[in-house]
Amino acid sequence: MENSASIQYDEDSIKSLDWKEHIRLRPGMYIGKLGDGSSIDDGIYVLVKEIVDNSIDEHMMGNGKNIEIKISEHRVEVRDYGRGIPLGKVVDCVSKINTGGKYDSGAFQKSVGLNGVGTKAVNALSNYFRVQSFREGKSKNAEFQQGNLVNESGEIATSQRNGTHIAFEPDGLIFKNFRYIPQYLDNMIWNYCYLNAGLTINFNGQKYISQNGLMDLLVSKSDAESIRYPIIHLKGEDIEFAMTHGNQYGEEYYSFVNGQYTTQGGTHLAAFREAVVKAVREHFGKDYAPEDIRSSIIAAVAIRVQEPVFESQTKTKLGSNTITPDPNSTTIRTFVNDFVKERLDNYLHMNPEARDAMKKRIEQSERERKELAGIKKLANDRAKKANLHNKKLRDCRLHFTDLKNELRHESTLFITEGDSASGSITKSRNIQTQAVFSLRGKPLNCFGLNKKIVYENEEFNLLQHALDIENGVENLRFNRIVIATDADVDGMHIRLLLMTFFLQFFPDLVRNGHLYVLETPLFRVRNKKETFYCYNDEEKQAAIAKLGSKPEITRFKGLGEISPEEFGKFIGEDMHLEPIILQKETSIQKLLTYYMGKNTPERQRFIIDNLKIETNIEELAIAI
């Protein structure tokens, strides 16, 4: 090894990168983690948002009521009908850092992005990028490749309406084997509409529009049969919230700043949670525990502020605590607190039925919490002993709670069955970011059971402690929870039982995109020179055709049959993960009742129609 003292540090050691080189060298600084599109926070979705955010900002300023979005397998197009980029600045606005209209507070107020980086990052990270502006009967366009200008037109006459059209294709050298998942895009588009009532977005030929804002969002996310009282929907200048209580476990929030979905919350969400507790306590004149007030709450809150400060370029968490840069201005906490306290108190006075239903739900949560107190203590003691002696959890070194580490999003817990499978994963895993939890036998079908069962059942109790979600998902230790079971009937059954556990008791883990199924190859096709791992029959036939003659074909029936050396290839960079996604209209209660409840004639017919061959079993396991 070269001695550090011998390394020269002189003028030649100092390197200067231009804007696009720096973005391509350190993409995580600009778009978070790269990923292949299987996670909702993967960079390819951030690229889409950066472009659409600009169109939304135009709409917020009163320019354009329609946005057209087309997304195919690898290409994105966004056309808005705002003012259009000034023609003389078309190239600069997408290729010069710190260039944009949002530095002029008169041109953009309460915008999502203010640092002039987003569109440039998309340009630099795209193999193809095209921008065209239409303005006052004239048009200008420019084309780029990896941030480099390759074609620029002069100003030409046009009959098209004012606005901007941007098309790009993410660079396959950076985003390897990526794909856009339609459900993630669908949720993104709906959130834009909920935050901008009256805006029409045409996405791949389908019309999206919301007339009632956050009220519509909660209607789409909650089951009308399970909520305790009609949704409370209150709006003020620069603030809006909607809330109700349901029958589910945990707390469910959707928070936004200037139209940006802050998936990790931040100052505004913390202020809202505190404000609801204070308002309820003062209204009822009772010192309810905060967890009883917020238990089973479903809420959405949106605020608009000038020059918001986010904790990263991806804008998933608000860090600022002021409405304006003026240090003497009202803090976000005070702003939210005052609004919620006054308006929620007034609403409850004017709606006694909602008031009584809320009180009844809070006191039910209080009783349930007290009943569980003794059981939880015993369960915690058992978990501590099990962690010391049973070694069910083979932990990793980096966790999702390590907020300052950019690799925290890679933290993964594999839940697997049996010693042989867990052994293969344990030997081949990345000990920095990948942990293994070994199940013993099939989990209990917990559908219809209460939270007490989680503490009394050893497997469930140890699993929730491994994830550190006993007191909520804020301390979740792993960003990805991966169900890794055999691809046979028993393995599919275990998948369904684990999904039921998470959906029943920790549904926000699923809603927030943390739950996955690991896909491992079904076949190995090889000869003396080449080896192909195939995930379905089509890939197997293609491999046989490519190798010719009579290759050796191995059918993997269980994870334990795959050697650790081979397994390492399936949980590395090219790991195949299938996300568990809840559709916008999905009711968890109805879903679980249908699949995991009593055997009805409808479900028997579904089984007959859909479980005829083994591949359909896999489709059923992903269906929920």
N, C-alpha and C positions, 0 to 999 in steps of 0.2 A: 504494500500500500504506500502511496506517495505521502511523504511527510508534509503536513500542512504548513510547516515553516518554510518549505521550499517553493510553495505556490506563489507565483508572482502576482502582485496586486498593483497595477499601474493603469495608465490611461486606456490601454487595450482591454482592461477588465470591465470597463464601463460600457454598457450596451444601451442603445436608444432604439426603442421599437415605435413604429408608427401606430396609429389608433387601431387599425384592423389587425395588425400582427399581435398586439397586446390582447385584444379580445379573443383571437383564435388560440393564443397560447394559454390564456387563463379564462376560459368561457364561464367557469363556475362563479366568477366574481360578478357576472352580468346576468346569467340566466339560471343560477343554481345548478343542480345536478343535471347531467346529460341524460342518461337513461335511454330506453328504447320505445317509450310511449306507454309502457304497461302501468306506470304510476301517474297519478293525476298531477303531480308536481314535477314531472319530467320537463326538460328544457324545450322540447318541441311545442309544448302547449304555451310556455312562456313566450316563445316567438310569435305565436298567433295573438296572444293577449297584447303584446307590445304594439302591434299594428292596429288591432281593433280599438285599443284604448285611445289612440289618437282620433279615430272616427267618433268615439263616444264623447271625447272632449269637445269636438266640434258641435255635436248634438246638444251637449249641455250648455253651450254658448248660444244656442238658438239657431244653429245653422244645420239644417238637414234633419228630416224625420225618418229617413230610411237608410239602411245599410245592407249591402249585398255581400254575402260571404260564400265562397265556394272552396271546399276542401276535398281533394281526392287523396289517393294513397300517399303521394309525396309532394303535392303542390297546393299552395294556399293563395287565394285571391280575395282581396277586400276592396270594395268600391263604396265610397260614401258620397254624399251630396252636400258636403259642407262648402266652405269658401274656396277650397283648393289651395295648394301651396303656391305662394307668389312665384311666378314662372322664372324669375331670375335667380331664385334660391332653391330650385328643385334638386339640383345635385348636392348643394351644400347641406340641405336639411337631412339627407340620408347618408352623408359620408364625411361630415366634419363634426367632430366632438364639440360639445358646447355651442352648437348652433341650433336655433329653433325659436318658435314664437312664444314659448312658454316662459321666457325670461322677461317678457313684457307683461306686467301684471294687468295691463289694460286689455290685452288680447285674450288672455286665458285667466280665469278665476277659478280657484278650487279644482284644479286639474289633478289627474292621477299622477302624471309624471312631470317633473320639472327640471331634470338634470340633463336633458338632451342626449341621452345615451341609447334608449330603447331601440329606436328604428335603426340606428347605426349598428347595434349589436346584431340585429336580424340580418342586415346587409352583409356584415363580415362573416356571419356563420351560415350563409346561404351559397350554394353552388350557382344559383341563378337568382337575381333580384332585379325587378323592374318597377319603376315608379313613373306614373303619368299624372299630370295635373291638368285640370280643365278649369279655365278661369276667364270669364267675360268674353266668350267666343273664341278663345285661343287655347292651344294645348302645347305641352312640352313633355318629353319623356326621356328617361335615361336607363341604361341597363348596366348591371354590375355582375362580376363573378368573384366570389370570395372577398367582396369589398372593393375590388378594383373596377374602375369605370372602363367599360369596353365599347359603349355606344351612347351617343348623346344626340338628340335631335334639336333642330332649331324650333322656334315658335311657328306653329301652323294654325290655320283657321279650323274651327270645329263647331258642330251644332249641338254637341253634348252639353248637358247641364253641368254647372260648376261642381267641383269635387275632386277627389283623389282616388286613383286606382293603383293598388300595390299588389304585385304577384311575386312569390318567392318559393324556392325549393330548398329545404334544409340540406346542408352539405353532408353527404353520406360518409365522408371521411371523419367527421366529428360525431354524427349521430348514426351509429352503426345499427343496421337491421331495424330501423325504427318504423313505427306504424302509428297512425292516429286512430284511437279507439272512439267510435261514434258516440258512445254514452258520455264520455268525458266532455266532448265538444258540445253535446246537447245541453249538459248542465251549465257549461260556461255561457252559452248563448242565452239560456233562460235567466241566468243571474244578471246579465246585462239588461235584459228586458224588465226584470223585477225592479231594478235600481233606476230605471228610466221609463216610468209609466207613459204609455203613448208611443214610444219608439217602436218602429217595425223593423225587424231583421229578417231578411230572406236568406235562410241557410240551406244550401243545396236543394233549392226549390221548395222548401217548406217555410211557411210564414210563422214567425214568433212575435207575439205582442202581449203585453200585460197592461190592463187598465187600472189595477188596484195595487200595484207595487208589492210591498212586503206582505200584504194580506194574501195575495196570490201565491207568494212563495211558501208561506206556512200552510196554505190549503193544499199545495202540491206535496208537501213534506209530511203532513199529518193525516191520520185516518179519522174521518169525521165521526166514526162510531166510537172512537176511544178517547177523544178529547173531552175534558171535564166541563168546559164552558166555551161559548163562542169566542173566536179569536179577538183579542183586544188590539186595535190598530190605531195608533196615534201619530200625528205628524205635526212638525213645527218647522221653523226656518232652520235649515241645515241639519235637521235631525228627524228620524222616523224610526219607529219600532213597532213590532207586532209580537204578541206573546199569548200563550195559553199553557195549560197543564194537561198532560196525558196520563197514560197508564204504564209507560215504558220506564225502564230503569235509567238512571243517570240524567245528565243535562245535555240538551241539544241546542247549539247556537249557530247562527249564520251571521257573520259580522262583515261590515263593508265600510270603506273609507273612500270618498270621492268616486264611488262606483267600483272600487277594487275589492274583490273578495279576499279578505284577510283570513286565510285558513288557519293561521296560528294566533288569531286574535290580536291582543295588544292593549294599549291604554284604554281605548274606547270600550272594548268588551269587558275589561276588568271593572271599569267605572259603571257599566250597565248592570253587571252582576251585583255590585255593591249597592247600587241605587235601588234595585228591586227589593233587596233585603230591607233597606232603611224605610222605603215607602210602605211595605207591607207591615213591618213592625209598628210604625207610627199610626197607620190606618186602623189596625186592629187593637193597638194598645197592648200588645203582647211581645215578649222577648223571645220569639221563636228562634230556634237554631238556624243559621244560614243554610245548612245542608237540607233541612226540612222544607224551607221555603223554595229552594231551587230544585229539589228533587223532582224529576219527571217534567221539568219545564221545557217547553219548545219555544224558541224565540229567535227573532232576527232584528238586528239593529244596524242602522246606517247613519253616518254623519258625513258632513262635508266641511272641510277645513282649508284654510289657506296654507300653502306650502307645507304639506304633511311630511314628516320625517319617518321613513320606514327603516327597519333594521337591516334591510338588504335591498339590492336592485330588483329582486323578484317581488318585493312589496307584499309579502304575506303576513307581516306583523308590524303594527304601528308602534313606533317608539316615541313619537313626539307627545308632549303633554300640554301644548298650547294651541289655541285657536289661530293665533297670528304670531309672527316672530317677535312682537312686542312682549318683553318679559313681564310687563304689568297687566297683560291681557288675562281674560278668564281662562283657567285651565280646562282641559277636556273633562277631567273628573268632575269639576264643579258644574260645567255646562250640562253634562249628561245627568248628573245628580239632581240638579234643580228642575230640569224638564220632566224627568221620570217621576220625581216626588210629587210635583204639582199635578201633572196630567193623569197619572195612574190613580192618585188619591181621588181626584174629581170623578174619574170614570167609575171607580168602585162605589162611590156615594150615589152615582146616578144609575147604577146597574146592580141592584141588590141580589139578583139571581147569580150573576157572575161572582159577586163578592162572597156569597155563601158557598158556592161550589169551590172557589179557591181556598177558602178557610177549611172546608171539609177535606180537601186533598192534602193540604199542609199538615193537618192534624193526623191524617192517615199515615203520612210519611214519618211523622214523629213517633207514632206507635210502633211502626215497623222497625224503625231504627233502634228503639229501646229494647224491643223483643230480640233483636239480633246481637245486641251488645255482648252478652255472655258467650254466645256461640262464636262470635268473631274473635274474642280473646283466646278461647281454646284453639281455634283454627290457626291463629297467628303463632301460638306456641308450637303446634304440630308442624307448621311450615318451617319454622326456624330449625327444629330438630331434623326435618327431612332434608333441608338444604345442606346440613352439615354431614349427614350420614348416607343418604340415599343416592346423592349425586344425580338426581333426575335432570338437573339443568347443567349442561356444560357451557358455561358462559363465555362471552367474548370480551375483548378489552375496551372496545368503543361502543357507546350507547347513544340512543336518540336524544338523551338528556344532556349530552355534551355539546352545548349550544355553540361553542366557539370553534368546533371542529367541522370543517366542510364535508367530511366523510360521514357525518352522523346519519345522513339519509340512507347510507348503505347498510346500517345496522339491521340485522335480520335474525329472526328466531325461526328455526325449522322445528315444527311439531311432527314427530314421527312415531311409528309404532314398532315396538320390539327391539331387542338388543342388536340383532344383525343389521337392521336398517340404520339405527342410530349410530352404530359403530362405523359403518361405511361413511356416513356424512361427517361424523366427528373426525375421522382420520383425514378426510379430504378437504375439509372446510378451511376458510380463511379465519384464523383465530382472532384477527383484529376486529372483524365486523360480523362474523357469523357464529351464532350460538345454536345449541340443539337441546330440545326438551323431549324426553322419551316417555311415551305413553305406555301404560300397562293394560293391555286388553282394550276392548271397545269402551268408549265413554258412554255415560248414561244419556238416554234421550231426556233432555231437561225441558222439553216443550210443556208449557202449562204449569211448571213448578215455580216456586218463589225463590227469592235470593238466598234463603236459608240453605238450600241444597248446595249452593256454591261453596259454602263453608263446611258443610258436613261431608261432602264428597271429596276424598283425598286428592284425586286427579285434578278436579276443577280448582280446588283451593290452592294447590301447588302451582297450577298454571297461572292463575291470576297474580300470585305473588312473584312468579318469574317475570311476568310482564309489568309488575308494580302498578296495577290498575284497580286495586281494592278500593281506593278512595277517589277514583276518577281517572280519566285518561290523560290528565295534564302531566303526569309523571311517567308516561309510557316509555319503556326502556328500549324498544325496538321499533323502527319505522315500518319494517315489513314483517308481518306475521305469516309464515308460509306453511301451509298444510302439506306435508310430504308423506303420502301413503302409497301403497301398492296400487297398480292399475287393474285390480280385479274387483269382484263384487264386494268382498269384505272391505277392501281399501276405499271403495266409493261410499260404502255405508259409514265408515269412520269419518270421511269428509263431511257427509251430511250431518252427522252428530256434532261435529266440531263447529260447523257453520251455525247450527241451531243454538249451540251454547253462546256464541258471540252475538248472534242476532237477538237472542232472548235477553241477555244480561248486559251486553256491551255493544249496542247497535251503532254507536257513534264511531267505533273502530272501523266498522264496515263502511259507513257513510263517508268517512274521511279518507278512504282508500288505503287502509293498512293491511287488509286481509287478501291473501293470494293462495293459489294452488300451484304446487310445483309440478311441472310436466317433465317426466323423464322418458327417454326413448323406449319404445316398445320392442324395437328390433336392432340387432347389430348385423350388418351385412359386410363381409370382408373376404379378401383373398390375401395372398402373401404380400401384396404391395400396398393395398389401400383398405381403409376401414370407413364405413358410413354408419352413422347412428340415425335411425329413422323413427319418427314420432307417429306415423300412421302407415296404412297399407300403401297409399299412393307413393310416399317417399321410399318405401321398401321396394316397390316395383321399379321405380326409377333407378335406385341403386343397383338392383340386379341387372337391369339393362345396361348400365354404365360399366359394370365390372365384367359382364359377359361370362361365358363358360358356366361353371357351377360353383358360385361363391358359398362360403359357410354362412348360414343364417341362424342367429340365436334369438329366441323370443324371451325377453326379460319378463318374468311373472312377478317378481318382487324386488324391492330395492336392495334387499340383502344379497341378491344374486350378483349385483354389480360391484365389481372390485373398487376399493377406495381410489386406485389410480384412475380408473375410468370415471368414477363418480365426480372426481374433481373437475372434469370437463363439463359437467352438467350443472354445476352450481357456481361457475366462474362468470366471466364477462358475457358469455352467450347463454346464460341461464334462461330457460323458458318459464316465465311466470304468467299465470292466467289470473288477472284481478277479479275479485268478487265485487260486482257492481250492482248497486240497487238502482233500478229504473226509477225515473221521476215519479211515476204513478204507483210504484210498488207500496203496498201496505204490508208491513212486516207481520202483523198479527194474522192477516188473511193468508199470507205466504206460508207461514209456519203451520197454520191450521190445516192447510191443504196438503202439504208435503209430510208433515210430522205428526198430525193429529190422527183421529180415528179413521179407519179404512172405509171411506165412503165409496159408493158406486162410481162417482166421478173419478176418484183417484184410481180405482181398479181399472177403469177404462183407459186412463192415462198410462198406467203401467203396461197394459197389454199393447197399446199403440206405440210406446216409445222404448221399451226395454227388450226389443227383439234380438239385438246384437250388442256386442260388448261396447262398441264405440258410442252407442246411445246412452250407456250407463255414465260415461264420462260427460256427455252433454247434460244429463240430468243433474249431475253434481255441480256443474257450473251454472245451471239455470237460475238458481237463487242468488 
